[in-house]
Amino acid sequence: MRQFIQEIQKSRGLSVGELSALLGYKSQTSVARIMQDKANMDSVTRFCQLLKENETIALTDSEASSLDRILEKKKLGSDEYAATDTLRQFLREDPPLVDPVLADAYTGEKQTLLERYLPMQGLKITVLNCETLPLFGALAQLTARGIAKVEHYLYSDQNLLRTVMTIRSVLPILHDENYYGAMAFCTHEELLSNPRGILLADVMLAEYAVEDKPYYDLVIFQNTGEGMRFSFPVGAANVHRMMDSVKAIATPIRNAGLGGFENDYVAYIRYCSELEKDRAVYRIKPDFGMEQVPLKTWERAFRDGPLADDSIFDGMAEALAEVFVQRQQNALAKKQAQHHVFKQRAVWRFVRTGRLSDQFWGFDALTMKERMETLQSVLEQHTTNPYYQVHFLKDEDAMRDDEIVFYDGLGLSIIKAGTDYNLTANHSETMVTQGQFLRVYRNFFLHSILPYNVQPEYKTRKILMEMIEYCRTHMDE
């Protein structure tokens, strides 16, 4: 904060006294105390607000953003701020794809991980820790090809940053059915004193067969891009025994997935309804969901959709009607906070095309009149329902297109972008249930996303009204 204020003084040619006067302080004492880190949080927050609103000082967008980050760090403390900063990266993009180098411990010969393992089949890979390593993008290529199954365990001594970094690092592989990840929590002293020799290092164990004989590679990563590989022509039972204690207490970082739904969209929507029921929901996604479309609209869209002539239509329509009523009650009638964060660009695409980015393939496109009625319904709820809030992102490029839904007290659902809910084809989602991660994400959403990353409420209403007017003036198209 001190450095930031000094840079503002220098760039505007102001003394501390002149800056204090511009901001309405009677003396320079208050600003001086802030610079000396002696002011309470309320005083610092008020100073930052005055600084951002002052037309003479006129902070640039970059300066205002820097000030927000400085204030956030002061509010959260260094550890939690580092965790939330990693969450920003988590929401932006997958980690870069890196193919780590593996150096033979005896000969020094080097191969990349993919060079060594792509020619193999039936690999079993066990990973220990590695939350700071760009390892999982390469492993995802092995699991996606059916070459390997990956188990991943993290020992954690309640370190917030490690927990969040783990979720970010495994994003490239998190949806894959051939990946299983889990965390084990214990104190740092317990880790160090464990008599079974718990490994605190970043380790990968690869098990395979050569001419029907078992082999394994034990890779110890020394830095972010390279590991030392020890190869043994025997089974890895001893190494697994070292890991047994962590496996016994580890809890999964995601749920088991959606295999039980097969292609049953009704069962899936009922599952979503149960997740939403009687709990706060914080959602980030490109545009509206079908639960925000008026009942008569989606009924018409389903009646005129691709399934209209199918033998399952009547039964499916009746079941969908029942569950959509429940979902709309979840969205509009419950007294639990709901925040829906959208991308303005994506909602405009819906306004012009009548199709949502994740629309179930069995629904017809919405007519212009139906789009207008959907927007009017969203605006009415946003304006009159104190529990229902709609937001538009400021910087849309800073957020991935995946749907990320936080169910308070339950989990964080990550649904891959562009799904049409064909559950046996390209649909992919996972539920992160690790408690510490959920606590940090909840705080991040409420204290970082909402205060700093979304448009003010009056702009949200203005944008929705502009969209409604567009629909009204293009009704004949």
C-alpha positions in Angstrom: 0.0 0.0 0.0 2.8 2.4 0.9 4.5 1.8 -2.5 1.2 2.2 -4.4 0.5 5.6 -2.6 4.0 6.8 -3.3 3.7 5.9 -7.0 0.4 7.9 -7.2 2.0 10.9 -5.4 5.0 10.8 -7.8 2.9 10.5 -11.0 0.5 13.3 -9.9 3.0 15.5 -8.3 1.3 15.4 -4.9 2.7 15.6 -1.3 1.1 13.5 1.4 -0.7 16.6 2.6 -2.0 17.5 -0.8 -3.2 14.0 -1.4 -5.0 14.0 2.0 -6.7 17.3 1.2 -7.9 16.0 -2.2 -9.5 13.1 -0.5 -11.2 15.2 2.1 -9.1 14.4 5.2 -8.6 17.3 7.6 -4.9 16.4 8.1 -2.4 14.1 6.6 -2.3 11.8 9.7 -4.9 9.3 8.4 -3.0 8.8 5.1 0.3 8.6 6.9 -1.0 5.9 9.2 -2.2 3.9 6.2 1.3 4.2 4.6 2.9 3.0 7.9 0.4 0.1 8.1 -1.0 1.3 11.4 -4.6 2.0 10.3 -7.5 -0.5 10.8 -9.2 -2.2 7.9 -12.2 0.1 7.9 -9.9 3.1 7.5 -7.9 1.4 4.7 -11.1 0.4 2.9 -12.5 3.9 3.1 -9.3 5.4 1.8 -9.2 3.1 -1.2 -12.8 4.0 -2.1 -12.1 7.7 -1.8 -9.0 7.2 -4.0 -10.9 5.4 -6.7 -13.8 7.9 -6.8 -11.7 11.1 -6.9 -11.9 12.7 -10.3 -8.8 14.8 -9.9 -6.6 11.8 -9.1 -8.4 9.8 -11.8 -6.9 6.3 -11.3 -6.4 4.4 -14.5 -8.1 1.0 -14.9 -4.8 -0.7 -14.3 -4.1 1.4 -11.1 -7.7 0.7 -9.8 -7.2 -3.0 -10.4 -3.8 -3.0 -8.6 -5.4 -1.1 -5.7 -8.2 -3.7 -5.4 -5.6 -6.5 -5.3 -3.6 -4.7 -2.6 -6.7 -4.2 -0.5 -7.8 -7.8 -1.0 -4.4 -9.1 0.1 -4.5 -7.0 3.2 -8.0 -8.3 4.1 -7.2 -11.9 3.5 -3.6 -12.2 4.7 -0.8 -13.6 2.7 -1.6 -17.3 2.8 -5.3 -17.0 1.8 -4.5 -14.3 -0.7 -2.0 -16.7 -2.4 -4.8 -19.4 -2.5 -7.3 -17.0 -4.0 -4.7 -15.9 -6.6 -4.3 -19.5 -7.6 -8.1 -19.7 -7.9 -8.0 -16.8 -10.4 -5.7 -19.0 -12.5 -8.1 -21.9 -11.9 -11.0 -19.9 -13.4 -8.9 -18.5 -16.3 -7.4 -21.5 -18.1 -5.9 -25.0 -17.8 -2.2 -25.1 -16.8 0.2 -25.2 -19.8 0.9 -28.6 -21.3 4.4 -29.6 -20.4 6.0 -33.0 -21.2 8.4 -33.5 -18.2 11.9 -34.9 -18.8 12.8 -38.1 -17.1 16.5 -38.8 -16.6 17.7 -42.3 -16.0 19.4 -42.4 -12.6 22.1 -44.8 -13.8 23.0 -43.8 -17.4 21.8 -40.1 -17.4 19.8 -40.8 -20.6 16.9 -38.5 -20.9 13.4 -39.1 -22.3 10.2 -37.1 -22.0 7.4 -38.7 -20.1 5.3 -39.2 -23.3 8.3 -40.6 -25.2 8.7 -43.3 -22.6 5.1 -44.3 -21.9 3.1 -43.7 -25.1 4.3 -46.9 -26.6 3.2 -48.9 -23.6 -0.3 -50.3 -22.7 -1.8 -51.3 -19.4 0.1 -48.7 -17.3 -0.8 -48.1 -13.7 0.5 -44.8 -12.5 0.5 -43.6 -8.9 1.4 -40.0 -8.2 2.3 -38.6 -4.8 2.0 -34.8 -4.2 3.2 -33.1 -7.4 0.7 -30.2 -6.9 3.2 -27.6 -8.2 4.3 -29.6 -11.2 3.0 -29.3 -14.8 2.7 -33.0 -14.9 -1.0 -33.8 -15.4 -1.4 -32.5 -18.9 1.0 -35.2 -20.1 -0.7 -37.8 -17.9 -4.0 -36.8 -19.4 -2.8 -37.8 -22.8 -2.1 -41.2 -21.5 -5.5 -41.7 -19.8 -7.4 -40.2 -22.8 -5.8 -42.9 -25.1 -6.6 -45.6 -22.6 -2.9 -46.3 -22.0 -2.9 -45.6 -18.3 -5.0 -45.4 -15.2 -3.8 -42.7 -12.7 -4.2 -42.6 -8.9 -3.1 -39.4 -7.3 -2.6 -38.8 -3.5 -1.6 -35.6 -1.7 -0.3 -35.4 1.8 -1.4 -32.0 3.3 -0.9 -30.4 6.7 -3.9 -28.1 6.3 -2.0 -25.8 3.9 -4.6 -23.8 2.0 -2.3 -23.0 -0.9 -1.3 -26.6 -1.5 -5.0 -27.6 -1.5 -6.0 -25.1 -4.1 -2.9 -25.6 -6.2 -3.7 -29.3 -6.4 -7.2 -28.7 -7.8 -5.7 -26.3 -10.4 -2.8 -28.6 -11.4 -5.1 -31.6 -12.0 -7.6 -29.7 -14.2 -6.4 -31.2 -17.4 -7.2 -34.7 -16.1 -9.9 -34.1 -13.5 -12.8 -35.1 -15.8 -11.1 -38.3 -17.0 -12.7 -41.5 -15.8 -9.2 -43.1 -15.6 -8.1 -40.5 -13.0 -8.7 -40.9 -9.3 -7.4 -38.2 -6.9 -7.6 -37.9 -3.1 -6.2 -35.9 -0.2 -5.0 -37.0 3.2 -4.9 -34.4 6.0 -2.7 -34.6 9.1 -0.4 -32.3 11.0 3.1 -31.6 9.8 4.5 -33.4 12.9 2.5 -36.5 12.0 3.9 -36.5 8.5 7.5 -36.2 9.7 7.2 -38.8 12.5 5.2 -41.5 10.6 7.1 -44.8 11.2 6.1 -46.2 7.9 8.3 -43.7 6.0 5.7 -41.4 4.5 7.1 -39.7 1.5 6.9 -35.9 1.4 8.6 -35.7 -2.0 7.0 -35.3 -5.4 7.0 -38.9 -6.7 5.5 -40.8 -9.6 5.3 -44.6 -9.7 4.7 -46.2 -13.2 4.0 -50.0 -13.3 4.1 -51.9 -16.5 5.0 -55.3 -18.0 7.8 -56.4 -20.3 7.3 -59.8 -21.8 4.8 -60.5 -19.1 7.3 -59.7 -16.3 6.5 -56.8 -13.9 8.6 -53.7 -14.0 8.2 -50.3 -12.4 9.7 -46.9 -12.7 10.1 -44.7 -9.6 10.4 -41.1 -10.6 11.5 -38.4 -8.1 10.9 -34.9 -9.4 13.7 -32.5 -8.6 12.2 -29.4 -10.2 9.2 -28.4 -12.2 10.4 -29.9 -15.5 12.6 -32.9 -14.7 12.6 -36.0 -12.7 15.1 -38.7 -11.8 13.9 -42.2 -13.0 14.9 -45.4 -11.2 13.8 -48.6 -13.0 13.4 -52.0 -11.3 12.5 -55.4 -12.9 10.2 -56.4 -10.0 6.8 -55.6 -8.6 6.2 -52.3 -6.6 4.7 -53.9 -3.5 7.2 -52.3 -1.1 6.5 -48.8 -2.5 2.7 -49.3 -2.2 3.1 -50.4 1.4 4.7 -47.0 2.1 1.6 -45.4 0.6 -1.0 -47.5 2.4 -1.3 -45.1 5.4 -2.2 -42.2 3.2 -4.6 -44.2 1.1 -6.4 -45.3 4.2 -7.3 -41.8 5.3 -7.5 -40.0 1.9 -10.8 -38.5 0.7 -11.6 -38.1 -3.0 -11.3 -34.6 -4.5 -14.2 -35.3 -6.9 -17.3 -37.5 -6.9 -17.7 -40.7 -9.0 -19.1 -38.9 -12.0 -22.4 -39.4 -13.9 -22.0 -42.9 -15.3 -25.3 -44.1 -13.7 -27.4 -41.7 -15.8 -26.3 -43.2 -19.1 -28.4 -41.1 -21.5 -31.2 -40.4 -19.1 -31.6 -36.6 -19.2 -34.6 -36.6 -16.9 -32.7 -38.4 -14.2 -29.8 -36.0 -14.7 -32.1 -32.9 -14.3 -33.6 -34.5 -11.2 -30.1 -34.9 -9.8 -29.4 -31.2 -10.5 -32.6 -30.3 -8.7 -31.6 -32.2 -5.6 -28.2 -30.4 -5.6 -29.9 -27.0 -5.7 -32.6 -27.7 -3.2 -32.5 -25.7 0.1 -29.0 -24.4 -0.3 -27.2 -21.3 -1.6 -25.9 -21.6 -5.2 -23.1 -19.6 -6.8 -22.9 -20.2 -10.5 -20.5 -19.0 -13.2 -21.3 -19.9 -16.8 -21.5 -18.2 -20.2 -25.3 -17.7 -20.4 -28.6 -18.7 -18.9 -29.6 -22.3 -18.0 -32.9 -23.9 -18.9 -34.1 -23.4 -15.3 -34.2 -19.6 -16.1 -36.4 -20.2 -19.1 -40.2 -19.8 -18.4 -42.0 -23.2 -18.1 -44.3 -22.7 -21.1 -41.3 -21.7 -23.3 -39.3 -24.8 -22.7 -42.4 -27.0 -23.1 -43.0 -25.5 -26.5 -39.3 -25.9 -27.4 -39.4 -29.6 -26.4 -42.7 -30.2 -28.2 -41.1 -28.9 -31.5 -37.7 -30.3 -30.9 -35.9 -33.4 -32.4 -37.7 -35.8 -30.1 -41.2 -34.8 -31.0 -41.8 -37.9 -33.1 -40.0 -40.3 -30.8 -41.9 -42.9 -28.9 -40.4 -41.7 -25.6 -41.7 -38.1 -26.1 -44.9 -38.2 -24.1 -43.4 -39.9 -21.0 -40.3 -37.8 -21.1 -42.3 -34.5 -21.5 -44.4 -35.3 -18.5 -41.4 -36.2 -16.3 -39.5 -33.1 -17.5 -42.4 -30.9 -16.6 -42.4 -32.2 -13.1 -38.7 -31.7 -12.5 -38.5 -28.3 -14.2 -41.2 -27.0 -11.9 -39.1 -28.1 -9.0 -36.0 -26.5 -10.4 -37.8 -23.2 -11.0 -39.0 -23.3 -7.4 -35.4 -23.9 -6.4 -34.4 -20.9 -8.4 -37.2 -18.5 -7.5 -38.9 -19.5 -4.3 -36.2 -20.6 -1.8 -34.8 -18.2 0.7 -31.1 -19.0 0.0 -28.7 -16.7 -1.8 -28.3 -17.3 -5.5 -25.7 -15.6 -7.6 -25.6 -16.2 -11.4 -22.5 -14.7 -13.2 -22.8 -14.6 -17.0 -20.8 -13.4 -19.9 -22.5 -10.5 -21.7 -21.2 -11.7 -25.1 -22.6 -15.2 -24.6 -26.0 -13.9 -23.5 -26.1 -11.7 -26.6 -25.4 -14.8 -28.7 -28.5 -16.4 -27.1 -30.5 -13.2 -27.9 -29.6 -13.4 -31.5 -29.8 -17.1 -32.1 -32.3 -18.4 -29.6 -30.0 -21.2 -28.4 -28.2 -21.4 -25.1 -24.5 -22.5 -25.0 -25.4 -25.7 -23.1 -28.9 -26.3 -24.5 -30.1 -29.9 -24.3 -30.1 -31.3 -27.9 -33.8 -32.3 -27.6 -35.0 -28.6 -27.4 -35.8 -26.4 -30.4 -34.4 -22.9 -30.6 -36.4 -20.2 -28.8 -38.4 -17.7 -30.8 -37.6 -14.0 -30.5 -40.7 -13.6 -28.4 -39.6 -16.4 -26.1 -36.1 -14.9 -25.8 -37.7 -11.6 -24.8 -39.9 -13.3 -22.2 -37.0 -15.2 -20.8 -35.0 -11.9 -20.4 -38.0 -10.2 -18.8 -38.3 -13.0 -16.3 -34.6 -12.8 -15.4 -34.8 -9.1 -15.0 -38.0 -9.2 -12.9 -36.4 -11.8 -10.5 -33.2 -9.8 -10.3 -35.1 -6.6 -9.5 -37.7 -8.0 -7.1 -36.3 -11.1 -5.5 -33.7 -10.3 -2.8 -32.3 -13.9 -2.9 -31.8 -13.9 -6.7 -28.9 -11.9 -8.2 -27.7 -11.8 -11.8 -24.2 -10.4 -12.7 -22.2 -9.8 -15.9 -18.5 -10.2 -15.8 -16.3 -7.2 -16.4 -13.4 -9.0 -18.2 -15.0 -11.9 -20.0 -11.7 -13.2 -21.3 -10.5 -13.7 -17.8 -13.0 -16.6 -17.2 -13.1 -20.0 -18.7 -16.3 -21.1 -20.6 -16.9 -24.0 -18.3 -19.9 -23.9 -16.0 -18.7 -23.8 -12.4 -21.4 -24.2 -9.8 -20.8 -24.0 -6.1 -23.4 -25.8 -4.0 -22.9 -24.4 -0.5 -22.0 -27.2 2.0 -21.9 -29.8 -0.7 -19.4 -29.3 -3.6 -18.1 -27.5 -6.6 -19.4 -28.8 -10.0 -17.3 -28.2 -13.1 -19.0 -28.9 -16.4 -17.0 -28.7 -19.6 -17.9 -25.9 -21.9 -20.3 -26.5 -24.9 -22.1 -29.5 -23.5 -25.5 -30.4 -25.0 -26.2 -32.9 -22.2 -25.8 -35.9 -24.4 -24.6 -37.9 -21.4 -23.1 -40.7 -23.3 -21.2 -38.5 -25.8 -19.4 -35.2 -25.2 -20.8 -34.3 -21.8 -18.2 -34.2 -18.9 -18.5 -32.9 -15.4 -17.0 -33.6 -12.0 -17.9 -32.6 -8.5 -15.0 -31.4 -6.2 -16.0 -32.2 -2.6 -12.8 -31.5 -0.7 -13.8 -29.4 2.3 -10.9 -27.0 2.6 -11.0 -26.2 -1.1 -14.8 -25.4 -0.9 -14.2 -23.0 2.0 -11.6 -21.1 0.1 -13.7 -21.0 -3.1 -16.7 -19.7 -1.2 -14.7 -16.9 0.3 -13.1 -16.2 -3.1 -16.5 -16.0 -4.9 -18.1 -13.7 -2.2 -15.1 -11.5 -1.5 -13.2 -11.4 -4.8 -15.5 -12.3 -7.7 -18.6 -10.3 -6.6 -16.8 -7.1 -5.4 -14.1 -6.9 -8.1 -15.0 -8.9 -11.2 -18.6 -8.2 -12.1 -20.4 -5.1 -13.4 -22.3 -2.9 -10.9 -25.9 -3.6 -10.4 -27.2 -0.6 -12.4 -25.2 -1.8 -15.5 -26.6 -5.3 -15.2 -30.1 -3.9 -15.3 -29.2 -1.6 -18.3 -27.7 -4.5 -20.2 -30.8 -6.7 -19.7 -33.1 -3.9 -20.8 -31.0 -3.3 -23.9 -31.4 -7.0 -24.7 -35.1 -6.9 -24.2 -35.4 -3.9 -26.4 -33.4 -5.7 -29.1 -35.9 -8.6 -29.0 -38.9 -6.2 -29.2 -37.5 -4.4 -32.2 -36.6 -7.6 -34.1 -39.8 -9.5 -33.3 -40.7 -10.0 -36.9 -37.4 -11.6 -37.9 
